[in-house]
Amino acid sequence: MSTPPYRLKAGFFETLGHPARIRVLELLSEHAVAEMPPEVGSEAAHLSQQPAVPRRANLVVTRKERSTVRHSPAGPHVAEPLRGARSILSGVPAGQADLPAGLRAARTERKPPS
């Protein structure tokens, strides 16, 4: 029996479920992981582990250049969900982006009538 598409999508979003991993994916086409710490604001040892999860999900490919391991998006469509998320979040009013959707809805429903 094949895996239902909604389960595959959930696994995809779980793969993107860490802030450092998302930032690493955004920067992969420009930098080696060893070059990223100033860009991402995380320790190099921690960053070197971040491409492993997307690599297992076939979102990242790896190649070795002498002593440097280069990771890159597996295809041009890998960055699309990240761009989409940025676009969606840029339209969310300030202060609302950090509230889960259920809390935003509850907050709106409790608003006193004008």
C-alpha positions in Angstrom: 0.0 0.0 0.0 1.4 3.4 -0.9 1.8 6.3 1.5 -1.1 8.8 1.2 0.0 12.2 -0.2 -1.0 14.0 3.0 1.4 11.8 5.0 4.2 12.5 2.6 3.5 16.3 2.9 3.6 16.0 6.7 7.0 14.3 6.5 8.2 17.0 4.2 7.2 19.8 6.6 8.7 17.8 9.5 12.0 17.9 7.6 11.8 21.7 7.5 10.9 21.8 11.2 14.0 23.4 12.6 14.8 27.2 12.2 18.5 26.5 11.6 17.7 23.8 9.0 15.5 26.3 7.1 18.2 28.9 7.1 20.8 26.4 6.0 18.5 25.4 3.1 18.0 29.0 2.1 21.8 29.6 2.0 23.0 26.3 0.5 23.3 27.5 -3.0 25.7 30.3 -1.9 27.8 28.8 0.9 29.4 25.6 2.2 28.2 24.7 5.6 31.6 25.7 7.1 31.1 29.2 5.7 27.7 29.7 7.2 28.1 30.3 11.0 28.2 34.1 10.7 25.2 34.0 8.3 23.1 31.7 10.5 24.2 32.6 14.0 24.8 29.0 15.1 27.8 26.9 16.0 29.6 25.2 13.1 29.3 21.7 14.7 25.6 22.2 15.1 25.2 23.5 11.5 27.1 20.6 10.0 24.3 18.3 11.2 21.4 20.3 9.7 21.7 19.2 6.1 21.5 15.5 7.1 17.7 15.5 7.6 16.9 17.2 4.2 19.5 14.9 2.6 17.7 11.8 3.8 14.5 13.3 2.4 16.2 13.8 -1.0 15.9 17.6 -0.7 19.7 18.1 -0.6 22.6 16.6 -2.6 26.1 16.5 -1.4 29.5 16.6 -3.2 33.0 16.7 -1.8 35.6 19.2 -2.9 38.9 18.3 -1.3 38.2 18.7 2.4 35.0 20.6 2.0 31.6 19.0 1.7 29.2 21.1 -0.4 25.5 20.7 -0.1 23.0 22.1 -2.6 19.3 21.9 -3.1 18.3 18.7 -5.0 16.5 20.8 -7.6 15.1 24.2 -8.3 11.8 23.5 -6.6 13.3 22.8 -3.2 13.4 26.5 -2.3 9.7 27.2 -3.4 8.1 26.3 -0.1 10.6 28.5 1.7 9.8 31.4 -0.6 6.1 30.7 -0.2 6.3 30.7 3.6 8.2 34.0 3.5 5.5 35.5 1.2 2.7 34.3 3.5 4.3 35.5 6.6 5.1 38.9 5.2 1.3 39.4 4.9 0.6 38.6 8.5 0.1 41.7 10.7 2.9 42.4 13.2 2.5 40.5 16.4 0.3 37.9 14.8 3.1 35.8 13.1 4.3 34.3 16.3 0.8 33.2 17.5 -0.4 29.7 16.4 -3.4 29.9 14.1 -5.9 28.6 16.7 -4.9 31.3 19.1 -5.2 34.0 16.4 -8.7 32.8 15.6 -9.7 32.7 19.3 -8.3 36.2 19.8 -10.2 37.6 16.9 -13.5 35.9 18.0 -13.2 37.5 21.5 -12.7 41.0 20.2 -15.4 43.4 21.5 -17.8 44.8 18.8 -16.8 48.2 17.5 
